[in-house]
């Protein structure tokens, strides 16, 4: 079985939300800016709780922020 792809649309969502900075999102969800950087680069998978906090920050459902497999639509 190959590598599992868990990705997100955080960077696009930040841009579409008044060009929110990584620091602003980090402050909103209670993590460091470095955590947001790692998430956007795909170097870190968030806990379920953090994933929900990020989705809530954008007023979106979890599946609208994070995806499993090759789902690059938004």
C-alpha positions as CSV (number, residue, x, y, z in Angstrom):
1,X,0.0,0.0,0.0
2,X,1.4,3.4,-1.0
3,X,1.7,6.6,1.0
4,X,-1.6,8.0,2.3
5,X,-2.2,11.6,1.3
6,X,-3.9,13.7,3.9
7,X,-3.9,17.3,2.8
8,X,-5.6,20.6,3.4
9,X,-6.7,23.8,1.8
10,X,-5.5,26.1,4.6
11,X,-3.3,28.4,2.5
12,X,-6.1,29.0,0.0
13,X,-8.6,29.5,2.8
14,X,-6.4,32.1,4.5
15,X,-6.1,34.0,1.3
16,X,-9.8,33.9,0.7
17,X,-10.5,35.2,4.3
18,X,-9.1,38.7,3.9
19,X,-5.6,37.4,3.4
20,X,-5.4,36.1,7.0
21,X,-1.8,35.7,8.1
22,X,-0.4,32.4,9.4
23,X,0.0,34.2,12.8
24,X,-3.6,35.3,12.8
25,X,-4.8,31.8,12.2
26,X,-2.4,30.4,14.7
27,X,-3.6,32.8,17.4
28,X,-7.3,32.0,16.5
29,X,-6.8,28.2,17.0
30,X,-4.2,28.3,19.8
31,X,-1.1,27.0,18.1
32,X,2.2,28.5,17.0
33,X,2.8,30.0,13.5
34,X,5.3,27.2,12.9
35,X,2.5,24.7,13.3
36,X,0.5,26.4,10.6
37,X,3.5,26.5,8.4
38,X,4.0,22.7,8.9
39,X,0.4,22.0,8.2
40,X,0.4,24.0,5.0
41,X,3.5,22.3,3.8
42,X,2.0,18.9,4.5
43,X,4.7,18.1,7.1
44,X,2.3,17.8,10.0
45,X,-1.1,16.1,10.5
46,X,-3.2,17.9,13.1
47,X,-4.9,16.2,16.0
48,X,-8.7,15.8,15.4
49,X,-9.3,18.6,17.9
50,X,-7.0,21.0,16.1
51,X,-8.5,20.1,12.7
52,X,-12.0,20.9,14.1
53,X,-10.7,24.2,15.5
54,X,-9.2,25.2,12.2
55,X,-12.4,24.3,10.3
56,X,-14.4,26.3,12.9
57,X,-12.0,29.3,12.4
58,X,-13.1,29.4,8.7
59,X,-16.8,28.5,9.5
60,X,-16.5,25.4,7.4
61,X,-17.0,21.7,7.7
62,X,-14.0,19.6,8.4
63,X,-14.2,18.0,4.9
64,X,-14.0,21.5,3.3
65,X,-10.6,22.2,4.9
66,X,-9.0,18.7,5.0
67,X,-9.1,15.9,2.5
68,X,-8.0,12.3,2.3
69,X,-6.5,11.0,-1.0
70,X,-6.1,13.0,-4.2
71,X,-8.8,15.6,-3.6
72,X,-7.3,18.9,-4.6
73,X,-10.6,20.7,-5.4
74,X,-11.7,23.9,-3.7
